[in-house]
Amino acid sequence: MIKCAKCNKKSIEFELSHDIPKYMGGTDRDGRHWLCYECHDTYERRVLKKCMEIVFNRKINCNVKDRRYLTKYINLIKYSCYYKLKRCQKIAKKIMEDFYGKK
């Protein structure tokens, strides 16, 4: 049985979360954690929302239940220019540090 890296909940159903999401060019070397569904969803939505606000100057509603709604924003980041992608990666790293309480 695995334990969530954020909330310490024990379960057999977890998702592997990349510290810098793969759609932003993140790799295993950037870091990854086993998270329960709820913590993974919270982390991914925080990263996406902050990137859309700072890099793309867009306010988005990340509180929708259906993850498919967020796909268009994920694709916007995924296919953006190198400069915007690098800015998103820096934002993801900062959020990861805050999320896990690392410095």
C-alpha angles and dihedrals in degrees: 000000000000128000123222111250090221110036099017092231111158119225143129094241114078140143126224107237120200112215088225105036115245092238086064092052096266119158136193089264090063088063137266138203138197107244134177115247094260096050092044091050091049092050095047093048092049091052094046095046094048093047092050091050098045105030102029099027092230130132112216134183107239094174095086115121097221111075090202089075088067095052094091090057092046089052091048089058094039093056099036126116122281094257094054092044091053091050090052090050091054090050091049091051092051092048090048090054091049093043094054096031094245127147 
